[in-house]
Structure formats: structure tokens, C-alpha cells
Amino acid sequence: MIAPPDDIDRIMSVMEQAFSPEYGEAWNRRQVSDALVVGSCRYGLIGADGAEQLSEEADTAGFFMSRGILDEEELLLFAIAPQYRRRG
């Protein structure tokens, strides 16, 4: 699944907020883009209200990236921006 540049911008924005550089867990833009070129990888954006379908104006609270292999789905990475955590 090739992601539009705006969606990658949203993923990177959450990534920069969610992961401390101290631990080196965040992916860089190239890693995200390269993963999403692979046909078995997909992603989802999560809005502040929990919606998966975001308008252009909506805040992005989080995202996930996964890879499908046969009948399994492997979660590669997910993150929630700090200001949206602990809301249930």
C-alpha cells in the first residue's frame, strides 16, 4: 500500500511526539515509506475521536503499521501521541 505524502507526514508527526530519541525506537521517513511500498504492508491513522477515516483538518492521535503474511497480521509499529493517551 503506497501512502500519500500527507499520510506519511501525519505518521511522522505522531512518531516524533510518541517516541523519545533517547531510545532510538522511532522509524525515519524512509523506513516508513519503504515499508509501505511492500504489497503486504498497510497502515491506519487514528483521529482524536478514535475515527479511522480522517478529514484533512482532523488531528491525528495515532497510527499503526502492519504486514499480512498468509492468514496472520503482524503489527510492525503503532504509536499514540502523548496528549491522546489514557483516554480509554
N, CA, C and O atoms as a GROMACS GRO file, in nm:
protein
  352
    1MET      N    1   0.085  -0.117   0.000
    1MET     CA    2   0.000   0.000   0.000
    1MET      C    3   0.090   0.124   0.000
    1MET      O    4   0.164   0.147   0.095
    2ILE      N    5   0.083   0.200  -0.104
    2ILE     CA    6   0.161   0.323  -0.110
    2ILE      C    7   0.079   0.434  -0.046
    2ILE      O    8  -0.034   0.460  -0.087
    3ALA      N    9   0.137   0.499   0.053
    3ALA     CA   10   0.066   0.603   0.127
    3ALA      C   11   0.087   0.739   0.062
    3ALA      O   12   0.197   0.768   0.014
    4PRO      N   13  -0.016   0.823   0.060
    4PRO     CA   14   0.002   0.959   0.012
    4PRO      C   15   0.099   1.035   0.103
    4PRO      O   16   0.106   1.005   0.222
    5PRO      N   17   0.173   1.131   0.049
    5PRO     CA   18   0.268   1.207   0.131
    5PRO      C   19   0.204   1.270   0.254
    5PRO      O   20   0.268   1.278   0.359
    6ASP      N   21   0.079   1.316   0.244
    6ASP     CA   22   0.013   1.376   0.361
    6ASP      C   23  -0.004   1.275   0.474
    6ASP      O   24   0.010   1.310   0.591
    7ASP      N   25  -0.034   1.150   0.439
    7ASP     CA   26  -0.049   1.047   0.543
    7ASP      C   27   0.086   1.015   0.606
    7ASP      O   28   0.094   0.993   0.727
    8ILE      N   29   0.191   1.013   0.526
    8ILE     CA   30   0.324   0.989   0.583
    8ILE      C   31   0.363   1.106   0.674
    8ILE      O   32   0.425   1.084   0.778
    9ASP      N   33   0.327   1.228   0.636
    9ASP     CA   34   0.352   1.344   0.724
    9ASP      C   35   0.282   1.324   0.858
    9ASP      O   36   0.340   1.353   0.963
   10ARG      N   37   0.158   1.276   0.855
   10ARG     CA   38   0.083   1.253   0.979
   10ARG      C   39   0.148   1.144   1.064
   10ARG      O   40   0.160   1.158   1.186
   11ILE      N   41   0.190   1.037   0.999
   11ILE     CA   42   0.259   0.929   1.071
   11ILE      C   43   0.386   0.982   1.137
   11ILE      O   44   0.412   0.954   1.254
   12MET      N   45   0.463   1.059   1.062
   12MET     CA   46   0.589   1.111   1.115
   12MET      C   47   0.566   1.210   1.228
   12MET      O   48   0.645   1.215   1.323
   13SER      N   49   0.461   1.289   1.220
   13SER     CA   50   0.430   1.384   1.327
   13SER      C   51   0.403   1.310   1.458
   13SER      O   52   0.455   1.347   1.563
   14VAL      N   53   0.320   1.206   1.451
   14VAL     CA   54   0.292   1.126   1.571
   14VAL      C   55   0.419   1.055   1.617
   14VAL      O   56   0.447   1.050   1.737
   15MET      N   57   0.495   1.002   1.524
   15MET     CA   58   0.618   0.929   1.558
   15MET      C   59   0.714   1.018   1.638
   15MET      O   60   0.770   0.975   1.738
   16GLU      N   61   0.731   1.141   1.593
   16GLU     CA   62   0.822   1.233   1.661
   16GLU      C   63   0.776   1.268   1.801
   16GLU      O   64   0.857   1.290   1.890
   17GLN      N   65   0.645   1.271   1.822
   17GLN     CA   66   0.591   1.301   1.955
   17GLN      C   67   0.593   1.180   2.046
   17GLN      O   68   0.615   1.193   2.167
   18ALA      N   69   0.569   1.063   1.990
   18ALA     CA   70   0.544   0.943   2.070
   18ALA      C   71   0.671   0.872   2.118
   18ALA      O   72   0.669   0.808   2.223
   19PHE      N   73   0.778   0.882   2.042
   19PHE     CA   74   0.899   0.806   2.076
   19PHE      C   75   1.011   0.901   2.116
   19PHE      O   76   1.042   0.996   2.045
   20SER      N   77   1.071   0.874   2.229
   20SER     CA   78   1.184   0.953   2.276
   20SER      C   79   1.308   0.919   2.192
   20SER      O   80   1.338   0.801   2.173
   21PRO      N   81   1.380   1.020   2.143
   21PRO     CA   82   1.502   0.992   2.066
   21PRO      C   83   1.607   0.918   2.148
   21PRO      O   84   1.698   0.856   2.094
   22GLU      N   85   1.593   0.927   2.278
   22GLU     CA   86   1.686   0.862   2.369
   22GLU      C   87   1.695   0.711   2.345
   22GLU      O   88   1.801   0.651   2.365
   23TYR      N   89   1.585   0.650   2.303
   23TYR     CA   90   1.582   0.504   2.287
   23TYR      C   91   1.595   0.457   2.142
   23TYR      O   92   1.617   0.338   2.119
   24GLY      N   93   1.582   0.546   2.047
   24GLY     CA   94   1.601   0.510   1.906
   24GLY      C   95   1.495   0.416   1.850
   24GLY      O   96   1.524   0.339   1.759
   25GLU      N   97   1.373   0.421   1.904
   25GLU     CA   98   1.268   0.330   1.859
   25GLU      C   99   1.192   0.381   1.737
   25GLU      O  100   1.136   0.302   1.661
   26ALA      N  101   1.190   0.510   1.717
   26ALA     CA  102   1.113   0.568   1.606
   26ALA      C  103   1.177   0.531   1.472
   26ALA      O  104   1.298   0.519   1.461
   27TRP      N  105   1.092   0.514   1.373
   27TRP     CA  106   1.139   0.493   1.237
   27TRP      C  107   1.158   0.629   1.172
   27TRP      O  108   1.094   0.727   1.211
   28ASN      N  109   1.245   0.634   1.073
   28ASN     CA  110   1.258   0.758   0.996
   28ASN      C  111   1.163   0.753   0.876
   28ASN      O  112   1.104   0.649   0.846
   29ARG      N  113   1.151   0.865   0.808
   29ARG     CA  114   1.056   0.874   0.696
   29ARG      C  115   1.084   0.770   0.588
   29ARG      O  116   0.992   0.713   0.531
   30ARG      N  117   1.209   0.747   0.560
   30ARG     CA  118   1.246   0.649   0.457
   30ARG      C  119   1.201   0.508   0.497
   30ARG      O  120   1.149   0.433   0.414
   31GLN      N  121   1.221   0.472   0.623
   31GLN     CA  122   1.179   0.340   0.669
   31GLN      C  123   1.028   0.322   0.655
   31GLN      O  124   0.980   0.216   0.613
   32VAL      N  125   0.954   0.426   0.692
   32VAL     CA  126   0.807   0.420   0.679
   32VAL      C  127   0.768   0.406   0.533
   32VAL      O  128   0.689   0.318   0.497
   33SER      N  129   0.823   0.492   0.448
   33SER     CA  130   0.790   0.488   0.304
   33SER      C  131   0.826   0.355   0.242
   33SER      O  132   0.746   0.298   0.167
   34ASP      N  133   0.944   0.305   0.272
   34ASP     CA  134   0.988   0.177   0.216
   34ASP      C  135   0.899   0.062   0.261
   34ASP      O  136   0.866  -0.026   0.181
   35ALA      N  137   0.860   0.062   0.387
   35ALA     CA  138   0.773  -0.046   0.437
   35ALA      C  139   0.638  -0.044   0.366
   35ALA      O  140   0.583  -0.150   0.335
   36LEU      N  141   0.586   0.075   0.340
   36LEU     CA  142   0.453   0.085   0.280
   36LEU      C  143   0.452   0.058   0.130
   36LEU      O  144   0.345   0.047   0.071
   37VAL      N  145   0.568   0.047   0.069
   37VAL     CA  146   0.576   0.010  -0.073
   37VAL      C  147   0.553  -0.140  -0.089
   37VAL      O  148   0.504  -0.186  -0.192
   38VAL      N  149   0.589  -0.215   0.014
   38VAL     CA  150   0.572  -0.360   0.011
   38VAL      C  151   0.422  -0.390   0.009
   38VAL      O  152   0.348  -0.338   0.092
   39GLY      N  153   0.380  -0.473  -0.083
   39GLY     CA  154   0.238  -0.501  -0.102
   39GLY      C  155   0.167  -0.559   0.018
   39GLY      O  156   0.046  -0.543   0.031
   40SER      N  157   0.238  -0.625   0.107
   40SER     CA  158   0.173  -0.688   0.221
   40SER      C  159   0.161  -0.596   0.342
   40SER      O  160   0.101  -0.634   0.442
   41CYS      N  161   0.216  -0.475   0.333
   41CYS     CA  162   0.211  -0.380   0.445
   41CYS      C  163   0.095  -0.284   0.430
   41CYS      O  164   0.058  -0.245   0.319
   42ARG      N  165   0.038  -0.247   0.543
   42ARG     CA  166  -0.070  -0.149   0.542
   42ARG      C  167  -0.058  -0.061   0.666
   42ARG      O  168   0.021  -0.089   0.756
   43TYR      N  169  -0.136   0.044   0.669
   43TYR     CA  170  -0.133   0.137   0.782
   43TYR      C  171  -0.273   0.190   0.807
   43TYR      O  172  -0.363   0.177   0.724
   44GLY      N  173  -0.289   0.250   0.923
   44GLY     CA  174  -0.414   0.316   0.957
   44GLY      C  175  -0.383   0.437   1.041
   44GLY      O  176  -0.292   0.435   1.124
   45LEU      N  177  -0.458   0.543   1.020
   45LEU     CA  178  -0.447   0.664   1.100
   45LEU      C  179  -0.565   0.668   1.197
   45LEU      O  180  -0.675   0.624   1.164
   46ILE      N  181  -0.542   0.719   1.316
   46ILE     CA  182  -0.644   0.724   1.418
   46ILE      C  183  -0.665   0.870   1.458
   46ILE      O  184  -0.570   0.939   1.494
   47GLY      N  185  -0.788   0.914   1.453
   47GLY     CA  186  -0.821   1.051   1.490
   47GLY      C  187  -0.837   1.068   1.640
   47GLY      O  188  -0.842   0.970   1.714
   48ALA      N  189  -0.845   1.192   1.683
   48ALA     CA  190  -0.860   1.222   1.826
   48ALA      C  191  -0.987   1.162   1.884
   48ALA      O  192  -0.992   1.133   2.004
   49ASP      N  193  -1.089   1.142   1.801
   49ASP     CA  194  -1.215   1.083   1.847
   49ASP      C  195  -1.219   0.931   1.827
   49ASP      O  196  -1.322   0.868   1.849
   50GLY      N  197  -1.107   0.873   1.785
   50GLY     CA  198  -1.100   0.729   1.762
   50GLY      C  199  -1.136   0.687   1.621
   50GLY      O  200  -1.128   0.568   1.588
   51ALA      N  201  -1.176   0.782   1.538
   51ALA     CA  202  -1.215   0.750   1.400
   51ALA      C  203  -1.094   0.709   1.318
   51ALA      O  204  -0.983   0.758   1.338
   52GLU      N  205  -1.118   0.617   1.224
   52GLU     CA  206  -1.011   0.575   1.134
   52GLU      C  207  -1.011   0.654   1.004
   52GLU      O  208  -0.908   0.661   0.937
   53GLN      N  209  -1.123   0.712   0.967
   53GLN     CA  210  -1.130   0.793   0.845
   53GLN      C  211  -1.117   0.939   0.885
   53GLN      O  212  -1.209   0.997   0.943
   54LEU      N  213  -1.003   0.999   0.855
   54LEU     CA  214  -0.976   1.135   0.899
   54LEU      C  215  -0.998   1.236   0.787
   54LEU      O  216  -0.966   1.210   0.671
   55SER      N  217  -1.054   1.349   0.824
   55SER     CA  218  -1.061   1.459   0.728
   55SER      C  219  -0.924   1.526   0.725
   55SER      O  220  -0.840   1.500   0.810
   56GLU      N  221  -0.903   1.611   0.628
   56GLU     CA  222  -0.774   1.680   0.617
   56GLU      C  223  -0.747   1.768   0.738
   56GLU      O  224  -0.631   1.789   0.774
   57GLU      N  225  -0.852   1.820   0.802
   57GLU     CA  226  -0.835   1.911   0.914
   57GLU      C  227  -0.822   1.840   1.048
   57GLU      O  228  -0.778   1.900   1.146
   58ALA      N  229  -0.857   1.713   1.054
   58ALA     CA  230  -0.860   1.640   1.181
   58ALA      C  231  -0.720   1.616   1.235
   58ALA      O  232  -0.625   1.593   1.161
   59ASP      N  233  -0.709   1.623   1.368
   59ASP     CA  234  -0.583   1.589   1.434
   59ASP      C  235  -0.562   1.439   1.425
   59ASP      O  236  -0.657   1.361   1.431
   60THR      N  237  -0.437   1.400   1.411
   60THR     CA  238  -0.402   1.258   1.411
   60THR      C  239  -0.353   1.222   1.550
   60THR      O  240  -0.251   1.274   1.596
   61ALA      N  241  -0.425   1.134   1.616
   61ALA     CA  242  -0.389   1.093   1.751
   61ALA      C  243  -0.290   0.977   1.750
   61ALA      O  244  -0.210   0.961   1.842
   62GLY      N  245  -0.295   0.895   1.644
   62GLY     CA  246  -0.208   0.780   1.640
   62GLY      C  247  -0.210   0.711   1.504
   62GLY      O  248  -0.278   0.756   1.412
   63PHE      N  249  -0.136   0.603   1.495
   63PHE     CA  250  -0.130   0.525   1.372
   63PHE      C  251  -0.087   0.384   1.404
   63PHE      O  252  -0.037   0.355   1.514
   64PHE      N  253  -0.107   0.295   1.308
   64PHE     CA  254  -0.049   0.161   1.316
   64PHE      C  255   0.005   0.125   1.179
   64PHE      O  256  -0.040   0.177   1.077
   65MET      N  257   0.102   0.037   1.178
   65MET     CA  258   0.154  -0.023   1.055
   65MET      C  259   0.162  -0.173   1.079
   65MET      O  260   0.206  -0.218   1.184
   66SER      N  261   0.117  -0.248   0.980
   66SER     CA  262   0.119  -0.394   0.994
   66SER      C  263   0.153  -0.459   0.860
   66SER      O  264   0.157  -0.394   0.756
   67ARG      N  265   0.178  -0.589   0.869
   67ARG     CA  266   0.212  -0.666   0.749
   67ARG      C  267   0.134  -0.797   0.753
   67ARG      O  268   0.134  -0.867   0.854
   68GLY      N  269   0.068  -0.827   0.644
   68GLY     CA  270  -0.007  -0.951   0.634
   68GLY      C  271   0.078  -1.061   0.573
   68GLY      O  272   0.139  -1.042   0.468
   69ILE      N  273   0.079  -1.176   0.640
   69ILE     CA  274   0.153  -1.292   0.590
   69ILE      C  275   0.060  -1.412   0.603
   69ILE      O  276   0.022  -1.452   0.713
   70LEU      N  277   0.023  -1.470   0.489
   70LEU     CA  278  -0.073  -1.580   0.485
   70LEU      C  279  -0.200  -1.541   0.560
   70LEU      O  280  -0.268  -1.446   0.520
   71ASP      N  281  -0.233  -1.612   0.667
   71ASP     CA  282  -0.356  -1.582   0.740
   71ASP      C  283  -0.329  -1.507   0.871
   71ASP      O  284  -0.412  -1.507   0.961
   72GLU      N  285  -0.213  -1.444   0.880
   72GLU     CA  286  -0.176  -1.370   1.001
   72GLU      C  287  -0.146  -1.225   0.968
   72GLU      O  288  -0.108  -1.191   0.855
   73GLU      N  289  -0.162  -1.141   1.067
   73GLU     CA  290  -0.127  -0.999   1.054
   73GLU      C  291  -0.024  -0.968   1.162
   73GLU      O  292  -0.049  -0.991   1.280
   74GLU      N  293   0.091  -0.917   1.123
   74GLU     CA  294   0.198  -0.882   1.216
   74GLU      C  295   0.197  -0.731   1.239
   74GLU      O  296   0.208  -0.654   1.144
   75LEU      N  297   0.184  -0.691   1.363
   75LEU     CA  298   0.189  -0.549   1.397
   75LEU      C  299   0.335  -0.505   1.395
   75LEU      O  300   0.416  -0.553   1.475
   76LEU      N  301   0.368  -0.415   1.306
   76LEU     CA  302   0.506  -0.367   1.293
   76LEU      C  303   0.534  -0.252   1.389
   76LEU      O  304   0.640  -0.247   1.453
   77LEU      N  305   0.439  -0.160   1.397
   77LEU     CA  306   0.462  -0.040   1.476
   77LEU      C  307   0.329   0.028   1.502
   77LEU      O  308   0.243   0.032   1.414
   78PHE      N  309   0.312   0.080   1.619
   78PHE     CA  310   0.196   0.166   1.646
   78PHE      C  311   0.238   0.271   1.747
   78PHE      O  312   0.330   0.251   1.826
   79ALA      N  313   0.169   0.383   1.743
   79ALA     CA  314   0.201   0.491   1.836
   79ALA      C  315   0.079   0.578   1.856
   79ALA      O  316  -0.004   0.595   1.767
   80ILE      N  317   0.069   0.633   1.975
   80ILE     CA  318  -0.033   0.731   2.011
   80ILE      C  319   0.041   0.853   2.064
   80ILE      O  320   0.130   0.841   2.148
   81ALA      N  321   0.004   0.971   2.013
   81ALA     CA  322   0.066   1.095   2.060
   81ALA      C  323   0.037   1.111   2.209
   81ALA      O  324  -0.073   1.079   2.254
   82PRO      N  325   0.133   1.160   2.286
   82PRO     CA  326   0.118   1.168   2.432
   82PRO      C  327  -0.010   1.238   2.479
   82PRO      O  328  -0.070   1.195   2.578
   83GLN      N  329  -0.053   1.342   2.412
   83GLN     CA  330  -0.170   1.417   2.457
   83GLN      C  331  -0.301   1.338   2.440
   83GLN      O  332  -0.404   1.380   2.492
   84TYR      N  333  -0.298   1.226   2.368
   84TYR     CA  334  -0.418   1.145   2.346
   84TYR      C  335  -0.415   1.013   2.423
   84TYR      O  336  -0.506   0.931   2.408
   85ARG      N  337  -0.315   0.991   2.503
   85ARG     CA  338  -0.304   0.867   2.580
   85ARG      C  339  -0.395   0.871   2.702
   85ARG      O  340  -0.438   0.977   2.748
   86ARG      N  341  -0.423   0.752   2.755
   86ARG     CA  342  -0.501   0.734   2.878
   86ARG      C  343  -0.642   0.793   2.868
   86ARG      O  344  -0.692   0.855   2.962
   87ARG      N  345  -0.703   0.772   2.753
   87ARG     CA  346  -0.841   0.820   2.734
   87ARG      C  347  -0.940   0.705   2.719
   87ARG      O  348  -1.056   0.726   2.684
   88GLY      N  349  -0.894   0.585   2.746
   88GLY     CA  350  -0.986   0.471   2.740
   88GLY      C  351  -0.974   0.386   2.620
   88GLY      O  352  -1.047   0.288   2.607
   0.00000   0.00000   0.00000
